[in-house]
Amino acid sequence: MTWSPRHPTDLVQTVGSLRRGPADPTYLRDASGAVWRTTRTDEGVATLRFTQPAADELRCEGWGPGARAAVATAPDVLGERDDPATFAPRIGLLDDAHRRNPGLRIPRTGRVFESLVPAILEQKVISVQAHDSWRTLVWRFGEEAPGPTPRRMRVTPSPSRWASIPTWEWHKAGVDPRRARTIANAARYASRLEEAAGMSTTDAAARLTLMPGVGAWTAAEVAQRAFGDADALSVGDYHLSNYVGHALWGRDMTDDEMLEAMTPWAGHRYRVVRLLEAAGVRGRPRRGPRMSFVDHRAI
């Protein structure tokens, strides 16, 4: 499939937010600049190769039994539904970030459970630890990626496979029993969770947070990727309120203060965060406490 996006689109900036760590087995950027990504569809597993031959041209190729269905979603994955037209930067810092990153779009995969699992793994632990757990579990229980991938890749396990992972395997991957139970339970209701992709943002959040262990932060992380929600702010994040507070106002903030201060950008609050990050804007000076690494394998 080849198409011209309706808004300026930068392939790597847009799809890069779907990568879970630098060694994610489901994501690869090759030497030519092409992005390879694996996924699951209702028709089976698939490998996708995204390229950008020209600034106004995007292309997607697919392999595997789910290739047809996966390729059909490629425009959404590269932000076709994301409409920045109503975004008003309002301040010079954001205006500059928006002008320098015109092709940053919010992707929409439509795959809810696929986004939920890594979000649960990232609950209450540092990113490097969560990414290590994701990498370990996908390599151990996922499927070999179809197609001529530049190097070996994996497809994330099916919901039934996630639900059947033994306790000791979670332990070896550094995942505590609470997060393991949350994933296994969500896997049993995966088909109901997938229905959230067709709901309003409010109803989708309600459906997700019905799951034990899935709160507002996790639901927002899913909305950012599965629903392409440009307003999904990860409230409850260990660093976010202080990052945004210092980036935009030069001080620490609580979640409530951040929510109030972000009111002028309602509808685009996640976009604001993405733009700040893309522009390399620094947040809070690194002098406060950091979340510590907890090795659950030693517990």
C-alpha positions in Angstrom: 0.0 0.0 0.0 1.2 3.5 -0.9 -0.6 6.7 0.1 -0.1 10.4 0.6 -0.9 11.5 4.2 -3.3 14.3 4.7 -1.0 16.0 7.2 2.8 16.2 7.2 4.0 12.9 8.6 7.4 11.9 9.9 7.6 8.1 9.8 10.1 7.5 12.5 8.8 10.2 14.9 5.3 8.8 14.6 5.7 5.1 14.7 8.7 5.3 17.2 6.3 5.8 20.1 5.2 2.2 19.6 8.7 0.8 20.4 9.2 -0.6 23.9 12.8 -0.1 24.5 15.9 -0.2 22.3 15.8 -4.0 21.9 12.1 -4.5 21.4 11.7 -7.8 19.5 8.6 -6.5 17.8 10.2 -3.3 16.4 13.2 -2.7 14.2 14.6 0.2 12.2 17.0 -1.0 9.5 20.0 0.6 7.9 17.9 2.1 5.1 15.6 3.9 7.5 12.7 1.5 7.0 10.7 0.5 10.1 9.7 -3.1 10.7 6.9 -3.9 13.1 5.1 -7.1 14.1 1.5 -7.3 15.2 -1.5 -9.6 15.6 -4.8 -9.3 13.8 -8.0 -11.2 13.8 -6.7 -13.0 10.7 -3.3 -14.0 12.2 0.2 -12.6 12.8 1.9 -10.1 10.5 5.1 -8.3 9.9 4.9 -4.8 8.4 7.6 -2.8 6.7 7.0 1.0 6.7 9.0 3.3 4.4 8.8 7.0 3.4 10.1 7.3 -0.2 9.2 11.1 -0.2 8.0 13.6 2.3 4.5 13.3 1.0 4.5 9.6 0.4 4.3 6.6 2.8 4.4 2.9 2.0 3.6 -0.3 3.8 4.3 -3.9 2.9 3.2 -6.9 4.9 3.9 -10.6 5.4 2.1 -13.4 7.2 -1.5 -14.6 7.5 -2.6 -11.3 9.0 -0.8 -9.2 6.4 -3.9 -8.0 4.5 -5.6 -6.9 7.7 -2.5 -5.3 9.1 -1.6 -3.4 6.0 -5.2 -2.0 5.8 -4.5 -0.3 9.2 -1.2 1.2 8.1 -2.5 4.8 7.5 -4.0 4.8 11.0 -0.7 3.5 12.5 1.0 6.4 10.9 -1.4 9.0 12.2 -3.9 9.4 9.4 -6.7 10.0 12.0 -4.7 12.4 14.0 -5.8 16.0 13.3 -3.6 18.7 14.6 -5.7 21.5 13.0 -7.2 22.6 16.3 -3.9 22.6 18.2 -2.9 26.1 19.3 0.6 26.2 20.8 -0.2 29.5 22.7 3.4 29.9 24.0 6.7 30.4 22.2 8.3 27.2 23.4 5.5 25.0 22.1 5.2 27.1 18.9 8.8 26.4 18.2 8.5 22.7 19.0 5.5 22.4 16.8 7.2 24.3 13.9 10.4 22.1 14.2 8.4 18.8 14.3 5.6 19.3 11.8 5.5 15.6 11.0 4.9 14.3 14.5 1.6 12.4 14.5 -0.2 10.3 17.1 -0.4 6.7 15.9 -3.5 4.5 16.3 -2.9 0.7 16.1 -6.4 -0.3 17.1 -4.9 -3.2 19.0 -5.9 -2.8 22.7 -4.4 -5.9 24.4 -1.2 -5.5 22.4 -0.7 -2.0 24.0 -2.1 -3.0 27.4 0.5 -5.7 28.3 3.6 -3.6 28.0 1.8 -0.8 29.8 1.1 -3.1 32.7 4.7 -4.2 32.8 5.7 -0.5 33.1 3.6 0.0 36.2 5.6 1.2 39.2 9.0 0.2 37.8 11.7 2.0 35.9 11.6 1.8 32.1 14.7 -0.2 31.6 13.3 -2.9 34.0 10.0 -3.0 32.2 11.6 -3.2 28.8 13.8 -6.0 29.9 10.8 -8.0 31.1 8.9 -7.3 27.8 11.9 -8.4 25.8 12.4 -11.6 27.8 8.8 -12.6 27.7 8.2 -11.9 24.0 11.3 -13.8 23.0 10.3 -16.7 25.2 6.6 -17.0 24.4 6.0 -15.0 21.2 6.1 -16.4 17.7 8.7 -16.1 15.0 7.9 -13.0 12.8 7.0 -13.9 9.2 8.7 -12.2 6.3 12.2 -11.3 5.3 13.1 -9.3 8.4 16.7 -7.9 8.5 17.2 -9.9 11.7 15.1 -12.2 13.9 12.0 -10.6 15.3 9.1 -11.9 17.3 5.3 -11.4 17.4 3.9 -10.7 20.9 2.2 -13.8 22.4 -1.5 -14.4 21.9 -3.8 -13.6 24.9 -4.2 -17.3 25.6 -0.4 -17.7 25.7 0.0 -14.7 28.1 -2.7 -16.3 30.3 -0.8 -19.6 30.5 2.7 -18.3 31.4 3.8 -20.2 34.5 4.5 -18.3 37.7 8.2 -19.1 37.6 8.6 -17.7 34.1 7.1 -14.4 35.3 9.6 -14.5 38.2 12.5 -15.2 35.9 11.5 -12.2 33.8 11.5 -9.9 36.8 7.7 -9.5 37.0 6.1 -9.4 40.4 2.9 -11.5 41.1 0.6 -8.4 41.0 1.6 -7.4 37.5 1.6 -11.0 36.3 -1.9 -11.5 37.7 -3.1 -8.3 36.1 -1.9 -9.4 32.6 -3.2 -13.0 33.0 -6.6 -11.7 34.0 -6.8 -9.1 31.2 -5.8 -11.8 28.7 -8.9 -13.8 29.6 -11.1 -10.8 28.6 -9.0 -9.7 25.6 -11.9 -9.9 23.2 -14.0 -7.6 25.4 -11.0 -5.2 25.7 -10.6 -5.0 22.0 -14.1 -3.6 21.7 -12.8 -0.5 23.4 -11.2 0.6 20.2 -14.6 1.4 18.8 -15.9 3.3 21.8 -15.7 6.9 22.9 -12.7 7.9 24.9 -14.7 8.0 28.1 -16.3 4.6 27.5 -13.0 3.1 26.5 -11.3 4.3 29.6 -14.2 2.9 31.7 -13.9 -0.5 29.9 -10.2 -0.7 30.5 -10.3 0.4 34.2 -12.9 -2.3 35.0 -9.9 -4.7 34.9 -8.4 -5.2 38.3 -4.9 -3.6 38.4 -5.6 -1.3 35.4 -6.0 2.4 36.5 -6.0 5.8 34.9 -2.3 5.8 34.1 -2.4 2.4 32.3 -5.6 3.3 30.4 -3.9 6.5 29.2 -0.9 4.7 28.0 -3.1 2.3 26.0 -5.2 5.2 24.6 -2.1 7.0 23.3 -1.1 4.0 21.2 -4.2 1.9 20.5 -6.7 4.8 20.1 -4.5 7.5 18.8 -5.8 9.8 21.6 -3.8 13.1 21.4 -5.3 14.2 24.8 -4.5 11.1 26.8 -2.3 12.4 29.7 -0.6 9.8 31.8 -1.7 11.1 35.2 0.0 9.3 38.0 3.3 8.9 36.2 6.3 9.1 38.5 8.0 11.9 36.5 5.4 13.5 34.2 3.9 16.2 36.4 7.3 17.6 37.4 8.6 17.2 33.8 5.7 19.2 32.4 5.8 21.7 35.3 9.5 22.5 34.9 9.4 22.4 31.1 6.6 24.9 30.8 6.4 26.8 34.2 9.8 26.2 35.9 8.6 24.5 39.0 7.4 21.2 40.5 3.8 20.3 40.1 1.4 17.8 41.5 -0.9 15.8 39.1 -3.8 18.1 40.0 -1.8 21.2 39.3 -0.6 19.8 36.0 -4.1 19.0 35.0 -5.3 22.5 35.8 -2.3 24.1 34.1 -2.8 22.0 30.9 -6.4 23.2 30.5 -5.5 25.5 27.6 -4.4 22.5 25.6 -7.4 20.4 26.2 -7.8 17.9 23.4 -4.0 17.9 22.8 -2.4 17.4 26.1 -0.5 14.2 25.1 0.6 16.0 21.9 2.1 18.7 24.1 4.2 16.1 26.0 5.3 14.5 22.7 6.3 17.8 21.3 8.3 18.8 24.4 10.1 15.5 24.2 10.7 15.7 20.5 12.2 19.1 20.9 14.6 17.9 23.6 13.1 20.2 26.3 14.4 19.4 29.7 12.2 19.1 32.6 13.0 18.9 36.3 16.7 19.1 37.1 18.0 15.7 38.2 18.5 16.4 41.8 15.5 14.7 43.4 15.0 11.0 44.2 14.7 8.5 41.3 12.6 5.4 41.2 14.9 2.5 42.2 15.4 -0.8 40.4 13.6 -3.6 42.2 14.8 -7.1 41.2 11.8 -9.3 41.7 13.8 -12.3 40.8 15.6 -12.0 44.1 12.4 -11.8 46.1 
